[in-house]
Amino acid sequence: MAIKTLTVKEYAGLSKDQRQDTIVTKDVISSITANDDRTATFIITTGTPDRDQDIVVPSGISIKQYLKNRVVLWGHDQSILPIAKCIDIRPVENGWQATVEFASASMNPMAEQVFQLVKGGFLNAVSIGFIPTDLELNDLGGYTITKSELFEFSIVNVPANPEALIVEDEEALVMDSEVLEQELISNINKVVTRKRKAMSLELYKLSGS
């Protein structure tokens, strides 16, 4: 049976039995370092809220099962051959970093295409496929996944998480992180403002009763 890929919201709405043979996907624009030895290093996920306002807590991700089958796919498509294998995966500050080795052109012509696009800077996004084991609604309007099991990760065209990218220009990454920090602060301020308004309304009702 084919594995179905879902959003966190779709997954949360299923019963325990319905969640079988499903995974959740989260994409990230990543900083990538591509090398001539057919390897590239990616930030595959971070704890930054994505455009759905979901947060995958990096410290809660288990890679135990993934280490048994370190495939790297194209766009979560399990019906085609893998384009690479993961040769190193490790936690970094607020995320996970992985180094992959692309298959040769003779093994998989598509792997060669993807590698050249990554090396040329035309592709710089990755996506994790995972199984949430503990999740809850957050104040941003999305879900916080506190515990999860990594199933696979893929190279993709368009990410949902703005930080899953190839590892490269430090100055650009610093600028990106500053923008993301400002966006996060703005989101938090909006939540605080809404809560203050709600509290003021409740106090007004109480004072008038």
Protein Blocks (a to p, Z undefined) as FASTA:
>chain_A
ZZddddfklmmmpcfklmgoiacdddddddddddfkopacddfbdcbdcfkopacdfklp
cfklmmmoccdcehhiakbccfbdcfbdcddehiacdddddddfklommlmmmmmmmmno
paccdcdddddfbdcddfkopacdfbdcdfbdcddfbdfblklccdddfklmmmmmmmmm
mmmmmmmmmmmmmmmmmmmmmmmmmmmZZ
